[in-house]
């Protein structure tokens, strides 16, 4: 896999209410296949991508986007890099090391209700498709 292309800034989208200085860690269930516990924490250099992740994350909390700082090595996300898109146009990454919360971002674009519904339908199909694989 190619070396990561970015040096930041980086973002993570979630429904968790976190504070500056806290850490996001691997070890939680996948948003896409809930039976899979993730070995990595995922992040992106695109605030829009983090916003999408925040909005489609299961749970009742408000979607949130955080500016994050990797605390260790990271790599291109193999679930999208070259598997779905040549290179890494989504600027998506993953790490086994925690991400430190630097700030909450408030000015990220929200999905329209129609776009959110479309994403929820696509995710429901992925969650029930036994052929859908996540590289963990």
Protein Blocks (a to p, Z undefined) as FASTA:
>chain_A
ZZdfbebjcddddfbdcdehiacdehiacfklmmbccfbdcddfbfklmmmmmmmpgcjb
dcdddddddfbdcdddfklgoklogcjlnopacdfbdcddfbdcfkbccddfklmmmmmm
mmmmmmmmmkbccdZZ
